[in-house]
Amino acid sequence: MAKFKVSIYGVDQIIKRFEAAPQTMYNQSKAIIDETVNEMATKAYQKASNLPIINPNSKYKRTNKLANSIRQTKYSPGKGASVSAGNASVKYAAYVEFGTGQGYGIPVYPNINMNGLEAYAAKFKRGKRLIGMPYRPYMFDSYSEVFTGMIKKMKSIKI
């Protein structure tokens, strides 16, 4: 009777890679998220810096306060990552993004659940001082533009 033997080499290295996979995936995911947040903040800053002035005859001039109020935080476990606009001296960030007054909707953003966003935007449609301002998106536009790229990068993570 003939005998033969099969040997498998490299199993230890494969097992080590699988054991390291969770940390590798975490590190790569965190880097992608931080990169995406930075890209979104940069795009939002550029858009806010170049928003059209609604009334060029107004006494208000472009100050870039809105653009300069844009901040980002890197990813941390349990807190996520964020990009925000507005501060104590820039309380109008959401009014610029969503517009004000009835009849002024918001744009449809790809990659964003519009049901939740419409309800959120409705909070800024009220008030008496700023009625009738059209939306001038800068934040959610930027998010929508970079989101798909982030997902593609996440799907390409290798262990």
C-alpha positions in Angstrom: 0.0 0.0 0.0 1.3 3.4 -1.0 1.4 6.2 1.6 1.5 9.9 1.1 1.7 12.9 3.4 0.3 16.4 3.1 1.8 19.2 5.2 0.4 22.7 5.6 2.9 25.4 6.3 2.2 29.0 7.4 -0.8 28.2 9.5 0.8 30.0 12.5 1.2 33.2 10.5 -2.5 33.0 9.3 -3.7 32.5 12.9 -1.6 35.4 14.1 -3.1 37.7 11.4 -6.6 36.6 12.5 -5.8 37.3 16.1 -4.5 40.7 15.2 -7.5 41.4 12.8 -9.7 43.3 15.3 -7.0 45.8 16.3 -5.9 46.1 12.7 -9.4 46.8 11.5 -10.0 49.3 14.4 -6.8 51.2 13.6 -7.5 51.4 9.9 -11.2 52.4 10.5 -10.2 55.1 12.9 -7.7 56.5 10.4 -10.3 56.5 7.6 -12.9 58.2 9.9 -10.4 60.9 11.0 -9.3 61.5 7.4 -13.0 61.8 6.4 -13.8 64.2 9.2 -10.9 66.3 8.2 -12.0 66.3 4.5 -15.5 67.2 5.5 -14.4 70.1 7.7 -12.2 71.4 4.9 -15.0 71.2 2.4 -17.4 72.9 4.8 -14.9 75.6 5.5 -14.4 76.3 1.8 -18.1 76.3 1.1 -18.9 78.6 4.1 -16.1 81.0 2.9 -17.8 81.3 -0.5 -21.5 81.4 0.3 -23.5 83.9 -1.7 -24.4 87.0 0.1 -28.2 87.3 0.1 -28.4 91.0 0.1 -25.3 92.7 -1.3 -26.7 96.1 -0.2 -26.9 95.1 3.4 -24.7 96.7 6.0 -23.4 93.2 6.9 -20.2 92.3 5.1 -18.5 89.0 4.7 -16.5 88.3 7.9 -15.8 84.5 7.5 -16.9 84.1 11.1 -19.1 81.1 10.1 -16.3 79.4 8.2 -13.8 80.1 11.0 -16.3 78.6 13.6 -16.1 75.1 11.9 -14.4 72.6 14.2 -13.7 68.9 14.1 -13.0 66.2 16.6 -11.2 63.0 15.8 -12.8 59.7 16.6 -12.8 58.4 20.1 -14.6 55.3 21.3 -18.1 55.9 22.6 -18.1 59.5 21.3 -17.5 59.1 17.6 -16.1 61.9 15.5 -17.7 65.2 14.6 -17.7 68.4 12.5 -19.6 71.4 13.9 -20.2 75.0 13.0 -21.2 77.9 15.2 -20.1 79.2 18.6 -21.0 81.9 21.1 -20.5 84.6 18.5 -21.9 82.6 15.5 -25.3 81.5 16.5 -26.7 81.5 13.0 -24.9 78.4 11.5 -28.0 76.3 11.2 -30.1 79.1 9.8 -27.6 79.5 7.0 -27.5 75.7 6.4 -31.3 75.2 6.4 -32.7 78.7 5.6 -35.7 80.2 7.5 -39.4 80.6 7.1 -42.1 78.5 5.7 -41.9 77.5 2.1 -38.1 77.3 2.2 -37.2 73.6 2.1 -33.8 72.1 2.3 -32.0 70.3 -0.6 -32.2 66.6 -0.9 -28.8 65.2 0.1 -27.7 61.9 -1.2 -26.6 59.5 1.6 -28.6 61.2 4.3 -31.9 60.1 5.9 -34.0 63.1 4.9 -36.8 62.2 7.3 -34.8 62.9 10.4 -33.0 65.9 8.7 -36.3 67.5 7.7 -37.6 67.4 11.2 -34.3 68.7 12.6 -34.2 71.6 10.0 -37.8 72.5 10.9 -36.5 73.7 14.3 -34.8 76.6 12.5 -37.6 77.6 10.3 -39.4 79.5 13.1 -38.6 82.9 14.5 -39.4 86.4 13.5 -36.1 88.1 12.7 -34.8 85.9 9.9 -37.9 84.9 7.9 -37.4 84.2 4.3 -33.7 83.4 4.0 -33.1 80.6 1.5 -30.9 77.7 2.5 -27.2 78.0 1.7 -25.8 74.5 2.5 -22.2 74.0 3.5 -22.2 71.3 6.2 -24.5 68.6 5.0 -23.4 69.1 1.5 -19.8 68.4 2.5 -20.9 65.3 4.5 -22.9 64.0 1.6 -19.9 64.4 -0.8 -17.4 62.5 1.4 -19.6 59.8 2.9 -19.6 57.4 -0.1 -15.8 57.6 -0.3 -15.5 56.8 3.4 -17.7 53.7 3.0 -15.6 52.5 0.0 -12.4 52.9 2.0 -14.0 51.0 4.9 -15.0 48.1 2.7 -11.4 47.9 1.3 -9.8 47.3 4.8 -7.5 44.3 4.7 -6.3 42.3 7.6 
